[in-house]
Amino acid sequence: MKQPKKESSGKSRREFIKNAAIASSIFIVPRHVLGGVGFTAPSDQLNLAAIGAGGKGSSDIMNASVNGRERVIALCDVDFSGSAKRSVENFPKAKLYADYREMLDKEKDIDAVTISTPDHVHGPAASMAMQKGIHVYVQKPMTHNIKEARMLTEMARKQKVVTQMGNQGGSNELLNMVQKWVDSGKLGKISKVQVWTNRPVWPQGFAFPQPEPSKKPNDLNWDLWLGPAPEIPFTPNLHPFNWRGWWNYGTGALGDVGCHLIDIPFRTLGLHYPKSAECSVGTVFTRMWTPDYHPEGCPASSFITLHFAATDKSKSPIEMTWSDGGIRPSHPDIIPADHDIGGKDSANGVLIIGEKGIISTNINDSSPLMPKLYMNDGTTEFGPETEENIEPEYGHQRKWVDACKAGFGSAEHKGLTSSFDYAGPMTETVLMGNLAIRSYMLRRENSKGQMEFYGRKKLLWDGDNMLITNLEEANQFVGREHRKGFEM
């Protein structure tokens, strides 16, 4: 437990940085006095740490450091022999930890932390940091499940910490073009949205791999990698990437890219919790011509339908469909046949469909956002062919750091595109699709001794109370049990 004296010291330092930021807007000091162009006084620097320093974590902490403007004092990773080595090279003075709990307990001067771990660790790590008054940037999806997302959203307000989810496309200024088209009423009544992706691009849809303890890499701390998930022997092909397709660790295609794609209509149409969810999934058949279901993991493909109430921006109920596994919607008649829909090669995308036209757009693949408006009368309006990305990832991490300095409730904080006040409900919506998938897999024996699927129905959702109202068994997927020592 943190000692009272140290706790007070840490909070005092954060207040000093915040007050210094306010003072700097009042008293103008010549740059040469501070140390030259681009110089940041040590007292004005944030002390940053990273939980998950490899893969996406290496770019998250690098971008948050703003080219050395801020100080990185600690790095945490369960295996520094892989891609995390890049972060060690970039920040040679940072202390190294395998256990984020130890790091957060020992490093009393951390002001803000980036969390870029597998999905199942997001909630517990962010929760511990926020309880210590530390600002949090967490990769998408914000959490592994709906209950964790709601907990973190409420905790951020209570602890008055500045938060941001890592769906960097939300900071892309071209989204303003989509927003203007929606707000202008050009599309007329909007009642349908279609979202799709070519994910998964990792193995899933089959039985969970067999443990092979003898193959565990020497430098990997397997127990800490499991974190809040149930304890099992080392299992190959999970670390560092293929965990995404297994429910104990990942959230499938929805968690990977849904927080990018669904963000576009959720944001521009002002959506809130869905009213219902239903799904169907692709089926693999065995030699005996019987369906082969693996409830411990995501299916190879799925189709989700979510229904939303009317909002101030949409004026009418919205039906949103999601498809993954490479299944995409039909090409609309008003979009020329030789035009991609969504992004490059139509692999990922969003269609916002109104009575007078369609917005076609995309984010998070090799092509830029390039929003396109197609009207029924033949007129079109397109975004630029290329994007001027002056900052890495549209400044998504840098804006969070600036907001941390300005403080909770500041203009910089309110200007963030994915603080937990927004990212929480949006993440819950994305994860509703996974709740529907997992309910679809529910089986039990009927009175005739036959196995039957009883969760294949339209699930009615009470968002305020986080409750499926017409299938009690589905509520087991709203949250999860955390392994001892990793509770929230």
Buried (B, 14 or more C-beta within 10 A) or exposed (E): EBEEEEBEEBEEBBEEBBEEBEEBEEEEEEEEEBEEEEEBEEEBBBBBBBBBBBBBBBBBBBBBBBEEBBBBBBBBBBBBEBBBBBBBEBBEEBBBBBBBBEBBBEBBBBBBBBBBBBBBBBBBBBBBBBBBBBBBBBBBBBBBBBBBBBBBBEBBEEBEBBBBBBBBBBBBEBBEBBBBBBEEEBBBEBBBBBBBBBBBEBEBBEEBBEEEEEEBBEEBBBBBBBBBBEEEEBBBBBBBEBBBBBBBBBBBBBBBBBBBBBBBBBBBBBBBBBBBBBBBBEEEEEEEEEEEBBEEBBBBBBBBBBBBBBBEBBBBEBBBBBBBBBBBBEBBEBBEEEBBBBBBEBBBBBBBBBEBBBBBBBBBBEBBBBBBBBBBEEEEBEBEEEBEEEEBBBBBBBBBBBBBBBBBEBEBBEEBBBBBBBBBBBBBBBBBBBBBBBBBBBEEEEEEEEEEBEBBBBBBBEBEEBEBEEBEEBBBBBBBEBBEEBEB
